[in-house]
Amino acid sequence: TQRLTLFDLPLDNITLDATLDRLGDWIYRAPRAPHTVVTLNPEFIVQSRTQPDFVTAMQVADLVTADGVGIVWAARQLCAQEVPRAPGFDIVQGLMKRHGADLRVFFLGAKPGVAEVAAQNAARDYGIQVAGIHHGYFDLPEDQRVAELVRDSGADLLLTAMGAGRQETFNQYWRQVMNTPVMIGCGGVIDVLAG
Ligand code: UDP
């Protein structure tokens, strides 16, 4: 995959299908190793200017996709490249459709009660296994406890939906502890899955 640079941030020129192939490979390859995925959008670029740990989390991510047309446009203007969209919601839904009951998903984020509904709906619609659930409103001193919950769940896929920056820095900081094959920051995806 070709990796571009956009405002000092990485952007991978990868289709949704190729993204799903790669994440599937990470999930089912032994031994398990942690990987972080970022779905880049313009808000991330602006916000990360004043948040160096957010920049780092994106720079060291294993995969950075274009979440929407804003990034596709920027890559065209600044890098003269046609980068396809691979939005967070499509990645999450695509993985659940492809792998169904072979996928153990941890739902981390959104307001208390919402991730429970999202998990129920996803289990019903895609047949996925629910590895764990936790809301997204906790303070930094609780991060380690939550990261250990994710580690102990044995999840294949961690959905971290705690807002731009917070979700990416959490995934990056705790990646070795959580050791989840795919950890993806995915904004409003838990709210959307909850309907
Ligand atoms: N969220 C969270 N913890 C927080 C802030 C936000 O779990 O401290 C959740 C929020 O409930 C929503 C998702 O993160 O489900 C995205 O929130 P928002 O759209 O406000 O964040 P943005 O992506 O715009 O930064």
Boltz pocket constraint, residues with backbone or C-beta under 6 A from the ligand:
constraints:
  - pocket:
      binder: B
      contacts: [[A, 109], [A, 110], [A, 111], [A, 135], [A, 136], [A, 137], [A, 138], [A, 161], [A, 162], [A, 163], [A, 164], [A, 165], [A, 166], [A, 187], [A, 188], [A, 190], [A, 191]]
      max_distance: 6.0
